[in-house]
Amino acid sequence: MSSETVFHTNTRPRRRLAVAGVIGIAVAVAVVAAGITLRSVEARNLKTWTDAQAVPSVNLIQPMRNSQGPSLELPGRLEAYTRAPIFAQVSGYLKSWNVDIGTPVKAGQVLAEIETPELDNELLQARANLESAQANASVAGTTAKRWQALSGTDSVAQQDVDIRTADYIAKEAIAAAAKANVERLVATKAFARIVAPFDGVVTARDTDVGALINAGSGGVGQELFTVSEVKQLRVYVQVPQNYAPAVRTGTTATLTVPEYPNQQFTARVIASSDAVNSSSGTTLVQLLVDNANGKLMPGGFASLKFKLPVQADALRVPASALVFDSRGVVVATLGANGHVVFKKVTISRDFGDSVEIGSGLAATDHVIDTPPDGLVDGDRVQVATTADKKAASHG
């Protein structure tokens, strides 16, 4: 074998090895480049994800206008439309009573009678004194006329005529006083019959037959009966100051009582005190309710429900949208370009799960519900999508 043939035989494996090495190096370079590229892409994706996570996701709500006004429930008390306690004006003993509690009565109807032995004796004496005074006045009048007939003659002195005339006038006055005393005692005796002052129902009887009746030194004695007009009832309720302007004369309310839980009555506002009680911060309001069927009882407890009018500028948002800080009560809204704008608001009514905003918020504002902690004016936020909300609820 020649030397040239041996050279060609040795160079072929070397070339193959070189080609294989070049290919291996190329593959290695490609693998390394692919790894670097993949890591760079992942790094960019991670940065994008991290930046996205740094922007808080928020839920937006729209302020709502109330289609119906709010309800106001308050406790009240029922009172008779007219109530008259009946007192004794003469002393004595109760002879009889004709009506008991729950009895309907008419004006002028006799409720009871009082025996007045002392008053009867005083009346007898007064009448005797009247007769005596009238007799004396009659004699004095006859005498005075006779002396006046002799006046102007020399038989009597003018002074004697004047004395007889003055005596007649004095005795006439005594008779008139005695008559007035008799009339006074007769009028007092009339109070021995206790009568109803108006049509109504006897709601109290605080005496019995044989009871000692003392009229008292001031002319007003103990209470014997109470007569009440219950065809209509007055209802008194204390309305908080901030609701008082909405509860005006003519406003109606639904009234319920414990004894009829499934029945409703209609009451109408007829008067207001137009003043605030400094100790309770409430205004006394008076309502009228029909009680022709007699189901409602004066003195009882009642619950009243007012339907208040809708305020045109009032908006309602969930209580979770409120933020309380050094500025007071604020609401986070989404402004232009996705930046946060806090607005100071006032609460007109609190319904528990939601509040009625009186001022500071517009119907077109996009309110952020449950704003994240640390959120400040100007922060950028993103609106949560439906998928985000579902993921958050499942998480």
C-alpha positions, 0 to 999 in steps of 0.5 A: 500500500502506498503512502498516499492511500494511507493518508486518505484513509486517516483523514476521513475519520478526522473530518467526520469527527470535526463535522460532528463536533461543529454540529454538537457545538451548534446544537449546544449553542441553540439549546443555550439560546433557547433557554435564555430566550425562554427565561427572558420571556418568562421574566417579562411575563412575571414582571407583567403579572406582578405589575398587574397584581400591584394594581388593586381590583375593585368592584363598582356599584351604581348609587340607586334612587329609592322608588319608595320612601323609607318607612318609620316605625315608632311606638305610641300611646292611645288616649280617649278623644275626650276624657272627663274625670267626675268629681264630687262637689258636695260632701255626704254619703254615696246613696247609689250608683247607676252605671259601672265601668264599660257602660255607655252613657248619654249627656246628662244621664245620672251616674250616682246620687249623694245623700247630703244631710248636712247640706239639707239642714243648711238649706232648711235653715237658709229658707227659714232665714229667708222667710224671716228676712222677707217678713221683716222687710215687708213690715219695714216697707209698710212702716216706711210708706206710712212715714213717707205719707206723713212727710211734709206735715208737722206731725213727723220729723223728716229725720224719722222718715229717713230712718224708717226708709233706710231701715226698709232698704237694709231689710230688703238687702238682708232678704235678698242676701238670704234668697241668694244663700238659698239659691246657692244651697239649692244649686249645690244640692243639685250636685248631689246628682252626678251626671255625665257631661257628654256621650261616652263610656264609663272607664272608671268607677272609684266609689261605692254605696255608703262611701264617705264623700268629701268635697274638699275645702277647694270645692273639688273632691275625690274622683268618683267616675271617669267618662271617656269619648272613645268613638275616636281616639287620639294617638301620641307619638314622639317623632325624632327631630330629623324625621319631624319635617316629613311627618306633617299634618294630614300624613297617614300612618298604619297603626297596630296593637298587640291584641290584634296583631293581624289587623291594621288601623289608619291614623291621621296626623292632626297636630304637632307640638312644633317644638323639640324636647331637649331631653329626648330630641323628639317632637310630640305628634298627635294623630286621630284614629277611628274607633267606631267598632270599639276595638281600640282601648284608650291608654293602650300601646300602639305601633305606628308605621309612617311611609315617608316621602321620597327625597329627589336628591337622596341616593342609596349605597351599601354600608360596605362602601363607606369609609370612616377616617379623619375626613369623616364619612367618605366614599371611594369613586372611580374617576378618569383614567381609572384613578381613585377619587374620595368624596365626603358625604353625609348620611341622612338615614341608616337602614343597616345594610345600606345608607341613604346619602344626603349630599356629596354623591352624584347618581352618575358616580361609580362607587367602589364597594368595599375599597381595599385598605390603604387606598388613597386619592389618585391611586390606580385601580382596575375593575374586577371582571366576572371571572375575577369575581367567580374566582374570588368567590370560589377561593 
